[in-house]
Amino acid sequence: MYDSSLISLLLQLHRHCEEKGTEFDREALPQGINQLLDMALAVPEKRDARAGTTERTLIYRVGEASIKL
């Protein structure tokens, strides 16, 4: 079992290599990680998914303000 942060990091590295025109060699990675990367790369990233701003709920804002006290 692998932590999702490892897959996320490897996915970011893969995309960075693509942008720079560098090969991302996955040969030495365990088979399970390669399978998870294959699944992650099979679905195109929504480019505007992170760009949107979300309105925080009242409960969220009250909780956030309470933590800052």
OpenMM code with the backbone's topology and positions (N, CA, C; nanometers):
from openmm import Vec3, app, unit

residues = "MET TYR ASP SER SER LEU ILE SER LEU LEU LEU GLN LEU HIS ARG HIS CYS GLU GLU LYS GLY THR GLU PHE ASP ARG GLU ALA LEU PRO GLN GLY ILE ASN GLN LEU LEU ASP MET ALA LEU ALA VAL PRO GLU LYS ARG ASP ALA ARG ALA GLY THR THR GLU ARG THR LEU ILE TYR ARG VAL GLY GLU ALA SER ILE LYS LEU".split()
positions = [
    Vec3(0.0844, -0.1178, 0.0000),
    Vec3(0.0000, 0.0000, 0.0000),
    Vec3(0.0890, 0.1242, 0.0000),
    Vec3(0.0515, 0.2229, -0.0788),
    Vec3(0.1314, 0.3436, -0.0904),
    Vec3(0.0494, 0.4642, -0.0495),
    Vec3(0.1149, 0.5583, 0.0134),
    Vec3(0.0505, 0.6816, 0.0532),
    Vec3(0.0216, 0.7650, -0.0717),
    Vec3(-0.0918, 0.8312, -0.0741),
    Vec3(-0.1298, 0.9095, -0.1919),
    Vec3(-0.0345, 1.0261, -0.2176),
    Vec3(0.0337, 1.0724, -0.1136),
    Vec3(0.1273, 1.1834, -0.1346),
    Vec3(0.2461, 1.1401, -0.2199),
    Vec3(0.2860, 1.0133, -0.2118),
    Vec3(0.3944, 0.9633, -0.2970),
    Vec3(0.3519, 0.9650, -0.4432),
    Vec3(0.2312, 0.9166, -0.4702),
    Vec3(0.1803, 0.9149, -0.6075),
    Vec3(0.1658, 1.0580, -0.6590),
    Vec3(0.1177, 1.1469, -0.5737),
    Vec3(0.1025, 1.2873, -0.6128),
    Vec3(0.2375, 1.3491, -0.6483),
    Vec3(0.3387, 1.3225, -0.5674),
    Vec3(0.4727, 1.3745, -0.5941),
    Vec3(0.5269, 1.3198, -0.7257),
    Vec3(0.5134, 1.1890, -0.7467),
    Vec3(0.5628, 1.1285, -0.8702),
    Vec3(0.4880, 1.1817, -0.9920),
    Vec3(0.3597, 1.2056, -0.9763),
    Vec3(0.2800, 1.2615, -1.0854),
    Vec3(0.3274, 1.4032, -1.1189),
    Vec3(0.3562, 1.4829, -1.0169),
    Vec3(0.4091, 1.6179, -1.0398),
    Vec3(0.5452, 1.6119, -1.1085),
    Vec3(0.6300, 1.5182, -1.0653),
    Vec3(0.7607, 1.5021, -1.1291),
    Vec3(0.7460, 1.4610, -1.2747),
    Vec3(0.6523, 1.3709, -1.3015),
    Vec3(0.6273, 1.3257, -1.4385),
    Vec3(0.5857, 1.4433, -1.5262),
    Vec3(0.4931, 1.5239, -1.4773),
    Vec3(0.4453, 1.6394, -1.5546),
    Vec3(0.5559, 1.7433, -1.5731),
    Vec3(0.6375, 1.7617, -1.4704),
    Vec3(0.7497, 1.8558, -1.4808),
    Vec3(0.8477, 1.8086, -1.5887),
    Vec3(0.8765, 1.6800, -1.5898),
    Vec3(0.9666, 1.6250, -1.6919),
    Vec3(0.9085, 1.6434, -1.8315),
    Vec3(0.7772, 1.6226, -1.8449),
    Vec3(0.7122, 1.6432, -1.9749),
    Vec3(0.7284, 1.7878, -2.0210),
    Vec3(0.7073, 1.8821, -1.9289),
    Vec3(0.7187, 2.0245, -1.9629),
    Vec3(0.8605, 2.0609, -2.0069),
    Vec3(0.9594, 1.9981, -1.9442),
    Vec3(1.0996, 2.0282, -1.9740),
    Vec3(1.1559, 1.9421, -2.0866),
    Vec3(1.0758, 1.8468, -2.1368),
    Vec3(1.1220, 1.7599, -2.2439),
    Vec3(1.2223, 1.6553, -2.1975),
    Vec3(1.2142, 1.6190, -2.0703),
    Vec3(1.3039, 1.5210, -2.0104),
    Vec3(1.2295, 1.3899, -1.9897),
    Vec3(1.3016, 1.2785, -2.0056),
    Vec3(1.2392, 1.1477, -1.9860),
    Vec3(1.2195, 1.1207, -1.8373),
    Vec3(1.1032, 1.0704, -1.8022),
    Vec3(1.0723, 1.0282, -1.6658),
    Vec3(1.0798, 0.8763, -1.6654),
    Vec3(1.1889, 0.8208, -1.6146),
    Vec3(1.2129, 0.6767, -1.6177),
    Vec3(1.1482, 0.6104, -1.4965),
    Vec3(1.0457, 0.5287, -1.5233),
    Vec3(0.9717, 0.4623, -1.4162),
    Vec3(1.0135, 0.3169, -1.3984),
    Vec3(1.1174, 0.2744, -1.4677),
    Vec3(1.1572, 0.1340, -1.4661),
    Vec3(1.1891, 0.0806, -1.3273),
    Vec3(1.2540, 0.1593, -1.2443),
    Vec3(1.2972, 0.1132, -1.1128),
    Vec3(1.1859, 0.1187, -1.0074),
    Vec3(1.0728, 0.1775, -1.0423),
    Vec3(0.9627, 0.1880, -0.9462),
    Vec3(0.8924, 0.0535, -0.9310),
    Vec3(0.8404, 0.0253, -0.8118),
    Vec3(0.7642, -0.0986, -0.7927),
    Vec3(0.6418, -0.1038, -0.8849),
    Vec3(0.5998, -0.2244, -0.9167),
    Vec3(0.4888, -0.2449, -1.0094),
    Vec3(0.3613, -0.1749, -0.9619),
    Vec3(0.3337, -0.1810, -0.8316),
    Vec3(0.2130, -0.1182, -0.7779),
    Vec3(0.2105, 0.0322, -0.8000),
    Vec3(0.3247, 0.0947, -0.7829),
    Vec3(0.3331, 0.2397, -0.8048),
    Vec3(0.3142, 0.2714, -0.9522),
    Vec3(0.3750, 0.1912, -1.0381),
    Vec3(0.3584, 0.2125, -1.1821),
    Vec3(0.2125, 0.1987, -1.2240),
    Vec3(0.1424, 0.1028, -1.1661),
    Vec3(0.0006, 0.0850, -1.1992),
    Vec3(-0.0806, 0.2062, -1.1549),
    Vec3(-0.0516, 0.2570, -1.0354),
    Vec3(-0.1235, 0.3752, -0.9874),
    Vec3(-0.0930, 0.4976, -1.0734),
    Vec3(0.0326, 0.5114, -1.1150),
    Vec3(0.0680, 0.6225, -1.2038),
    Vec3(-0.0020, 0.6092, -1.3383),
    Vec3(-0.0099, 0.4865, -1.3904),
    Vec3(-0.0811, 0.4639, -1.5166),
    Vec3(-0.2260, 0.5098, -1.5062),
    Vec3(-0.2904, 0.4748, -1.3944),
    Vec3(-0.4302, 0.5155, -1.3756),
    Vec3(-0.4419, 0.6674, -1.3653),
    Vec3(-0.3502, 0.7292, -1.2913),
    Vec3(-0.3550, 0.8750, -1.2741),
    Vec3(-0.3299, 0.9473, -1.4055),
    Vec3(-0.2423, 0.8929, -1.4874),
    Vec3(-0.2093, 0.9572, -1.6148),
    Vec3(-0.3131, 0.9298, -1.7230),
    Vec3(-0.3977, 0.8299, -1.7023),
    Vec3(-0.4990, 0.7954, -1.8019),
    Vec3(-0.6098, 0.9003, -1.8081),
    Vec3(-0.6284, 0.9735, -1.6997),
    Vec3(-0.7336, 1.0752, -1.6927),
    Vec3(-0.6683, 1.2122, -1.7061),
    Vec3(-0.7077, 1.2907, -1.8065),
    Vec3(-0.6462, 1.4233, -1.8218),
    Vec3(-0.6814, 1.5143, -1.7044),
    Vec3(-0.5846, 1.5946, -1.6634),
    Vec3(-0.6055, 1.6876, -1.5528),
    Vec3(-0.6969, 1.8001, -1.5975),
    Vec3(-0.7911, 1.8359, -1.5115),
    Vec3(-0.8769, 1.9505, -1.5391),
    Vec3(-0.7963, 2.0750, -1.5071),
    Vec3(-0.7653, 2.1515, -1.6076),
    Vec3(-0.6791, 2.2685, -1.5898),
    Vec3(-0.7438, 2.3769, -1.5042),
    Vec3(-0.8752, 2.3879, -1.5069),
    Vec3(-0.9419, 2.4927, -1.4305),
    Vec3(-0.9911, 2.4440, -1.2951),
    Vec3(-0.9632, 2.3199, -1.2602),
    Vec3(-1.0137, 2.2649, -1.1347),
    Vec3(-0.9555, 2.3363, -1.0131),
    Vec3(-0.8306, 2.3743, -1.0202),
    Vec3(-0.7665, 2.4402, -0.9068),
    Vec3(-0.7850, 2.5915, -0.9094),
    Vec3(-0.8199, 2.6455, -1.0228),
    Vec3(-0.8278, 2.7903, -1.0384),
    Vec3(-0.9494, 2.8501, -0.9690),
    Vec3(-1.0554, 2.7737, -0.9549),
    Vec3(-1.1779, 2.8260, -0.8972),
    Vec3(-1.1642, 2.8560, -0.7489),
    Vec3(-1.2315, 2.9576, -0.7059),
    Vec3(-1.2323, 2.9892, -0.5640),
    Vec3(-1.3615, 2.9375, -0.5053),
    Vec3(-1.3531, 2.8902, -0.3842),
    Vec3(-1.4723, 2.8381, -0.3184),
    Vec3(-1.5094, 2.9300, -0.2035),
    Vec3(-1.6352, 2.9506, -0.1872),
    Vec3(-1.6866, 3.0315, -0.0776),
    Vec3(-1.6868, 2.9449, 0.0483),
    Vec3(-1.6252, 2.9930, 0.1531),
    Vec3(-1.6206, 2.9195, 0.2794),
    Vec3(-1.7552, 2.9334, 0.3498),
    Vec3(-1.8009, 2.8241, 0.4086),
    Vec3(-1.9279, 2.8271, 0.4805),
    Vec3(-1.9111, 2.9030, 0.6119),
    Vec3(-2.0222, 2.9410, 0.6692),
    Vec3(-2.0204, 3.0121, 0.7970),
    Vec3(-1.9542, 2.9263, 0.9041),
    Vec3(-1.9892, 2.7989, 0.9077),
    Vec3(-1.9310, 2.7075, 1.0075),
    Vec3(-1.7791, 2.7032, 0.9923),
    Vec3(-1.7324, 2.6949, 0.8697),
    Vec3(-1.5879, 2.6912, 0.8436),
    Vec3(-1.5210, 2.8184, 0.8947),
    Vec3(-1.5795, 2.9331, 0.8625),
    Vec3(-1.5201, 3.0608, 0.9032),
    Vec3(-1.5203, 3.0777, 1.0546),
    Vec3(-1.6280, 3.0328, 1.1217),
    Vec3(-1.6333, 3.0403, 1.2681),
    Vec3(-1.5249, 2.9507, 1.3277),
    Vec3(-1.5114, 2.8303, 1.2736),
    Vec3(-1.4081, 2.7390, 1.3218),
    Vec3(-1.2690, 2.7947, 1.3008),
    Vec3(-1.2455, 2.8514, 1.1847),
    Vec3(-1.1151, 2.9090, 1.1534),
    Vec3(-1.0841, 3.0260, 1.2474),
    Vec3(-1.1833, 3.1108, 1.2735),
    Vec3(-1.1636, 3.2240, 1.3640),
    Vec3(-1.1382, 3.1754, 1.5067),
    Vec3(-1.2061, 3.0678, 1.5467),
    Vec3(-1.1872, 3.0128, 1.6813),
    Vec3(-1.0464, 2.9593, 1.6994),
    Vec3(-0.9937, 2.8966, 1.5974),
    Vec3(-0.8587, 2.8409, 1.6050),
    Vec3(-0.7560, 2.9523, 1.6193),
    Vec3(-0.7809, 3.0653, 1.5540),
    Vec3(-0.6854, 3.1765, 1.5579),
    Vec3(-0.6821, 3.2476, 1.6932),
    Vec3(-0.7844, 3.2241, 1.7760),
    Vec3(-0.7896, 3.2927, 1.9068),
    Vec3(-0.6834, 3.2468, 2.0005),
] * unit.nanometer
topology = app.Topology()
chain = topology.addChain("A")
for resn in residues:
    res = topology.addResidue(resn, chain)
    for name in ("N", "CA", "C"):
        topology.addAtom(name, app.Element.getBySymbol(name[0]), res)
